[in-house]
Amino acid sequence: AGDPALSRGDLPLAQKVLCGAAAGVAVSWVLTPIELIKCRMQQPPDAMPAGTPAFRGPVDCLLRSVRGEGWRVLYKGHVATMTREVPGTACWFGAYEAFLDAMTPRGQAREDVAPATKIAAGALGGMAYWGIFYPGDTVKATVQTAGKGVDSSLLGTVRRIHAAHGVGGFYRGFGITMLR
């Protein structure tokens, strides 16, 4: 007959975590170009090469990036994005499921849990993601905004951040991200 939970479509937590990791692989292909444009637009004007005007918007950023660096630039930082997204999304899925299980009263079906409880479980899952993988986001953003001639490899970027700011450099903006 098998496991009744599986016959209802419920997966064990480990399989849900694995589904999260697979989702991280898929979403990284969409996120990398979007994150590239977002990160470049967030750069302060003084971080731009001398004489380079600020971007007028995302389309201008996209066009100037492609014009200056070719179409491949859209996937600059893809490995860094996957390094953040695969374990991060696995963590997010797993934490959401674990929190929702813990917050579901005994004997109550998860489908009957109040929306506020599901939202709280989602928020806690998101906090688990960012709480654990925030340094990966810092590295990814630094890779994507590295100028020409700057070592933008993962290891080179980690070394550069650590040399300039120490361990705390990986957590700049962490508080506001957790609040979000």
N, C-alpha and C positions, 0 to 999 in steps of 0.2 A: 504494500500500500504506500509506503514512503512517508516522508515527513509532512505532516499536515500544514505546517507553515509554508513549505515550498509549493504545495498544491494550491494555496491561496495567493501565491505569487510573491510571498515574502522571501527575501534572500537573507542569509546569515550576514552579520556585520562585516566580516572579512570580504565577502563578495561585493557588498555595497562600497567598501573602500576601494576595491579593485575597479569597480565601475567609475568611481570618482577619478581614479588615475587615468582610465581610458578617456574620460571626458576632458581631462587636462591635456592629453595629447591632441585631441580634436580641436579644442578651443584655442590652443596655442597658435594654430595656423591662421585663425581669424584675428586673434588678439595682437600678434606681433606687429603687423602694419599699423593698426590702430594705436597701439601703445607707442610706437615709434613717433608718430605725428603728435600725440599727446605730450610725450616727454620733451620733444623738441620745442613745442610751443610753450612749455612751462619754463624753459631756460630763460634766465634774465638777459636783457639786451647786452650787458657787459660780458656775457659768456660767449657771445657770437664773435666770429672773426672780425677784426677791425674793418670798418667800412661796410659791413653787411647790415642791411636794414632788418628790423624786426619783421616777423611774419605777419601778414595782414589777416590771416585766418588759416583754417586747416587745409583748404584747397591750395592756397599759396604755399604753405609748408610742404604739402605733398608734391606739388609741381616743382618747386625749387630743389627739394631733396632728390627727386628722380632726375631732374635736369643736371644736377651737380654730381650725382653719384651713380646714376643708372638705376634700372628697375630692381636690381638685386638689393638695393638699400632698404626696400620694404621689409626684407627679412633679416636685416641687421639686428642681431640680438635674439634671433630665434632660439638658439640653444639656451640662452639665458632665460627666455620666456618659458620654454619647456621645463627647465630646471626649477623654475618657480611653480608652474602650473600643475605638473604631474603630481608631485608629492603634496602640493598645497591643496589641490582640488580633492585629492584622496582624503586628506585630513579634514577638509570642510565637510564632505559627504559623511565620513565616519563620525565626526563630532556631532553633526546635526542629528544623525540617526541615534547615537548614544544618548544625547541630551533629550531627544524626544522620547526615547524609551524610558529614561529616568523620570521624565515629567508626566508620563501617562499613568493615571491612577490604575492600580491593580484591578483587573477584570474589565477595564474599559478598552474598547477598540480604538486604535490610533486614529481611525477615520472620524471618531466622535470627539476628539480632543479639540478644545476651543482654539479658534484661529490665533488668539494672542499667545497661546502656548507654543504653537507652531512657529510663530514669528520670533518668539524668545529663543527657541531651539535653533532657528536659522541665524539669529544674531550671535548666539554663543558659538555656533559652528564657524561663522565668519571671523569671530575674534580668535578662535583657535587657529584658523588658517593664517591670519595676519600676525598673530602672536608668535607663531613658530617660523613662518617663512618670510617675514619682513626683510631680513637682510638680502634675500634673493631678489626682492623687488628693487632694492637699492642698487644692487649689482646690475640688474637688467637695465634700469634707467640710465645708469652711468655708461654702460656699453652702448646703448642706443644714442646717447648724446655726445659720445667721444668724437672729437674733431679728427680731421685727416692727420695721419702721421702719429696718432696716439695709439698705443697698444690697447685694443679693445677686446682682447681675448678674455675669457672668464678669469683665469688665474692672474693675468696682468692687471685686470680691473680690481680684483680683490686685493692684490698687493698695493695698488695705487691708493685705494680708499683707506686701507689700514695704515699705510705710511703717512698719509696726510692727516687723518683724523682718529686713528686708533680704532678700537672696537666700537666706540660710540658712533663713529662715522657710518656704520651699517644701520643705525637706528634713528637717523635724523628724520623727523616727521612722524615717528612712531606713535606718539601720544595722540595726535590729531587723527591719525588713521584708525586707531583703536576706538576713539570717540565716534568716528563715522560709522 
